[in-house]
Amino acid sequence: MAITERKLRKVGNSTVVTLSKDFLDSMGMSESDTVIIDEEKLKEAMVKKVEKDEDQLLVEMSMAKMSKQYEETFKALVTK
């Protein structure tokens, strides 16, 4: 998993995130394509930058993903 830093930019009334050409190429996409984004999954993949090292970011992203993936299991354990 590659973690990269990107800057949010204001364009008109929207906010955009830039993606590298290598990433777009790996997805078979180009700058003029229209894409469909699952914003719930995007929430798991995006975090606001604070001064943390890459290992800490990996741990936090993994925990968020696990939390989402096993949400129902955790709820069931609490009610037992």
N, C-alpha and C positions, 0 to 999 in steps of 0.2 A: 504494500500500500504506500503510495507516494503522497506525502503531505506537502502541499505548496501554499505559499502565501499569495493572496490576491487582494487587490484593493477594490472596494466598492466605489463606483463613479456615478455621478448624476448626469443623465442625458435627458434633456427635456423634463418631463414629469415622471421619468422612470429612474431606477437605480440599476446599474448593470455590473456584472462580474465578468472580467476577461478570462478567456481560456486559452491555453497555449496551442499553437499549431500542432505540436506533437500529440497532444491529447485529442484534438479534433480528428486528426488523421487516424489515431488508434480506434476512434469510434466510427470512422467512415463518414464524417461530417465535414461541412465547410461553412464559412461565415455567412452564406446566404440561406442556409437551411433553416426551416422552422422545426423546433423540437418540442416535445411534450415533457414536462417536468413534474415529477411526483414531489410536491413540496414537503410532505411528511418525511420522505426519505432524505430530502435535502437537509432537513433540520438535523438529522443524524450525522450528516457529512460536513456541516458548516459550523464553525465555532468562532466567536469573536476573539481576536488576538489579544492575549495578555502575555506578559513575559513568562513563558513556560518553555521547557525544552520539549523536543520532539517525542521523547518517551512519555512524558506526562500527557501530551495531547493524544497519543495512541491509547493510553490507559483510559482517558476520559471518553474518547469516541467509542472504544470497545464496551465500556460500561453502559453508555447510552444505548448502544445497539442491543446489548444483552437485556437491558431493562425493558426495552420495547418488545424484543423477541419473546421474553418470558413473562410479560406483564400478567397474563391470566394465571400462570403457574404461581407467581408470587402472591397474587390476590387469594388464590385457593389455599395456600399455606397459612396465610394470616387468619382465615376464617375457620381453620381447623382447631 
